[in-house]
Amino acid sequence: MENRTARLTLLIDPRKKQIFEQLCAKEDVTPSQKVRQFIREYIEQKLGSNWLDQANQDSDNPTLP
């Protein structure tokens, strides 16, 4: 399980937020869960599926490889 201690604040059009929340509800996930999924998929797309292993090895220096 990932640590969920960092906060990401973003601004979004209210209509898009409403639609996003409705779509998430249809999938029985929270908007936060879906955003975390999007972020994981983006990181894996850019850095590969072993990005977490690399991050754990470099936990003292959390920079991009």
N, C-alpha and C positions, 0 to 999 in steps of 0.2 A: 504494500500500500504506500502510496506517495504521501509525503508530508504536505499538508495543506495550510501552510503558515503565511504564504505571501498573498497579497491582495493585488488584483489587477482591476483598475477602474477605467472604464471607457465610456464614451458618449456615443449614443446611437439614436437614430430617428425613432420617435415614439411608436410610429406605425410598424416599423420593422421589428421593434422589440415585442410588440403585441403579437405579431404573426409568429415570431420565433418562439415565444412562450407557448402559443397554441400548438405549434408543431411539436415542441418538446413534450407537451402533455399527451399528445397522441402517441408518442413513443414511450411514454411512462418514464421519462428521464427529466431531471431538472435542467434548467438552462446552464447552470454551473457545470454539471456533468458533461453536457454537450460541448461547452466551450473547452473544457479540459481535454475532451476527446479530439476536438479540432486541433488544439495545440500539440498534443502527442503525435497526431498524424502528420502535421506540418514538420515537426522536428525530425521524425523518422524519414520523411521524404527528403529533407535537406541533409541529414547527417547519417542516415542508415538506422537499421533496427537495433544496432548495438550501442546506441548513443548513451543509454542509461549505464551500461557497464563502464564506458569511458568516463562518464560523470562521477561514478562511484569511486573509480581509481584516482581521480583528480579532485576529490571532495575539498581539499585544502585550497585549490585553485580553480574555481568553477568558471573557466573561460571556454570559448569555442576551441575545438581541436585544430 
